[in-house]
C-alpha cells in the first residue's frame, strides 16, 4: 500500500482512502481487508460503513458516520485525520499475520 488518508467529509461523515501502488497490491488488499474488520476498528457496524473498491484508481474508500457532529464539544478529531492511523494499524496487523502464516508454511515444508 502506498498511502492512507482520512478526512472530514462534511459534518456527519469521515472518509478514509487507501491508495495502492498497483493493481496487484489493490487486489491483495481488497481480499485481505474485510469491511467487518474496518467497521470493528472504527467502532461502528458493517451496515453503517460504506465501502467503495475503485479498481481503475487502485483505491479502496471507506465512509463512516461520525460519532458526533463535526465541531461539537465532544468532537475529538475535527478534521478526521486520526482515523488513518487506526486503519494503518489494522493493515499492519494483517500483514504481520500473513508473514507469520508464510513463515510457518515454509517451516512445515
N, C-alpha and C positions, 0 to 999 in steps of 0.2 A: 504494500500500500504506500502511496506517495504522501498523502496528506489527509488530515481530518479537520473540518471546520464546523463550529456550531455558532449559531447566531439567533438573535431575536427575529421572529417572523411575524411581527405585529404584537399587539398587547396580550394576545391569548395563546400564541404558539411559539415553539422553539423548533428550529430546523438544524439537522446535522447532516453534513455532506462528507462522504468518504470517497476520496479520489484515488483510483488505482493506476498503476504505472502502465498497464497494458491489458489486453483482453484476457490473457491467461490469469493474471492476478485478480481481475474483476470476477471471472468465473469461479475461481477458487474461493474468493471472499463471499460471493453470493451463496455458495454451497455451505460454507462453514458457519456463517453468521445467521443465526435464526432470528426471526422477528421476536419470538418469545424471549430469547436471551437479552436482546436490546431492551425490550419492554421491562424486563426484570431489573436491568441495570439502571434504567431511568425511573424506576418505581412507578410504573404505570401498567396498564394491561395491553396485551397484544391487540385487542379490539379498538383501543383508543389510539394506538400508534399507527401512523401511515408510513408505508414503505414504497419507494419507487426505485426499481432497478433500471438504470438508464445505460444500456449496453453501448449505444453509439458514443457515449462520453466516458465509458468506464467509471461510472459514478453510481454509488448507492446513496439514496437520500432518505432520511427519516424525518418525519414531522410529528411532534408530540405536543399535546396541550400543556400549557404552563400550569404549574400547581397554583400559582397566584397570578393575578393580572400584573403585567409589567409596570414597575414604578410604585406598586403598592408598598405599604410599610413593611410587609413580610417578604418582599421580593429580595432574595439574596444575590441574584445574578441578573441585573437589569438588561445586560447585553446578551446573555445566554452563552457566553464564551466558555464557561467551565464544563459544559456538557461534553465537549470534545474529549476532555481528559477521561471522563467516565468510560466512553466508548473505546478510547485508546487502550485503557487498562483491560477491558473485556477482550479486545482483539489480541493484545499481548498474551493474555492467559490462554486463548485458543491456540495461538502459535506455539507456546510452550508445551501445551498438551499434545499437539501434533508432532513436535520434535521428540518428545518422550515416547510417543507411540512408535515412531520410526526407529528410534534407538532400541527399544525393546524388541521390535521385529527383527532388526539386524542381529541382535544378540542371540535370538532364538534360531536363526538360520545358519 
